[in-house]
Amino acid sequence: MVAVHAAAHGDEARGLRVLRLIEHLASASQPLTLSQLAARMQVPKASMMRLLDTLEQHGYVLRTPVGRGYVPGAASTNLALATLRNNALIRVSRSILGSLVAATGETCNLAIPEGNAIVYVDRVETQEPLRLHLVLGTRAPMHCTASGKLFLAHMTLLERRALLAMLSLQARTPKSITDPALLEREIVRIARLGIGIDDEEFVHGMVAVAVPICAADGRIVAAVACHAPVARKSVEQLLQHVPQLKEAAVKLRPLLLAESS
């Protein structure tokens, strides 16, 4: 009986260790190394390496191509999205985004950073026939999206350089910024404005603006964005909706921080 209880306790401890590891990766603003994870969780490096290898095999963590860091994998993201879909949070956030769509007349979404990309975790589309359709869980590049550039702008220079080293900076449209120096100049501009802007850089004929949702320590946890076809609105016209976007961000902030606490 003692052996059974000991085994059960060991399984529980291992399960909690896995969850804590994923929490550390999900809350980090940049990839974490083996040494950093072992130190944060007070676990021997050898044990942490075995745990990371197992989680990587099952898609719960992803090793970055450079820097020897780890980020949440696709399986972790899918688990988070499934939780959100069956959570009161998504119902409340959808109501907030729905009101934002009614105010702007355009599609609005909620995005979070994941590794070297962004993920759309909630979205309400406009009723206009001309619109861009994206399913929840869609990943998009950081360097050419309004939300992605906002996430980059909130990183330190070293964090940003480390992340950009992992990106191919592929052109999605003729207006995508693929030159690292020009992109850095654009990120500095975004940081100064406090607003993410996508001027037909992700999808040809579509523009977008985004505002951040930040924790008390200034760390960005998500972004609220609004996008529209240029046939209906210009970037300048979308920027007029920034006050409504910021209002929505204020309403969403306690929900997201409560979810991540």
KAZIFEN-V698147 format. One record per run of one state. SS is the DSSP state (alpha for helix, beta for strand, coil for the rest). FROM is the first residue (numbers start at 1). LEN is the number of residues. If there is no record, write none. Layout:
ss = [SS:SS]
from = [FROM:FROM]
len = [LEN:LEN]
This chain:
ss = [coil:alpha:coil:beta:alpha:coil:alpha:coil:beta:coil:beta:coil:alpha:coil:alpha:coil:beta:coil:beta:coil:beta:coil:alpha:coil:alpha:coil:alpha:coil:beta:coil:beta:coil:beta:coil:alpha:coil:alpha:coil]
from = [1:2:28:32:34:42:45:58:61:64:69:73:74:86:88:105:107:115:117:125:139:142:146:154:157:165:180:194:195:200:206:215:220:230:235:240:242:261]
len = [1:26:4:2:8:3:13:3:3:5:4:1:12:2:17:2:8:2:8:14:3:4:8:3:8:15:14:1:5:6:9:5:10:5:5:2:19:1]
